[in-house]
Amino acid sequence: MNERPLHTFRGFNMKVTGEPPRPTHVPQRPAWTCRVCGDEWPCNAARENLLAEKQDDPTGTAVLMWTYLESFIFDQGPGPLGDAFERFIAWTRPRGAA
C-alpha cells in the first residue's frame, strides 16, 4: 500500500478549514425549487448571492437570469408561465431604476 500523504499527489490541493462549505442555493430541475431551502428558485438567498457576486454588473445578472428563464420555460413545456418574468428577471433591475 502507498504510504504517501494525500496532499502530495498531483492535483490534490484541497485546503482543510474549520468551517464546512456553505450550501449553494441552486435550482433543482425540472421543478425549479431550491436544492437547499425548497422555495421556488431563485429563492431570496440565491438572489442575494447573485446580486453580491455581480454587484458591478447588473446587466450581466439580468442576462444570466434570462438564460435560466429560457431553461425554466423549456422545462415547463407549453402553457401559461404565470409570474416567470417577475421570478427570474424583474428583481435584477438596479435599485431605484424606473
Number of C-alpha atoms within 10 A of each C-alpha: 3 5 5 8 7 12 11 9 9 7 8 9 10 8 6 7 7 5 6 7 7 6 9 13 22 17 21 14 13 11 12 20 18 21 16 15 15 13 15 15 24 20 20 14 17 17 17 12 14 18 18 11 11 13 14 10 12 15 14 13 20 20 13 15 21 15 12 18 17 12 14 20 15 11 13 14 9 8 7 9 11 8 9 13 13 10 16 21 17 13 15 20 13 14 7 5 5 5
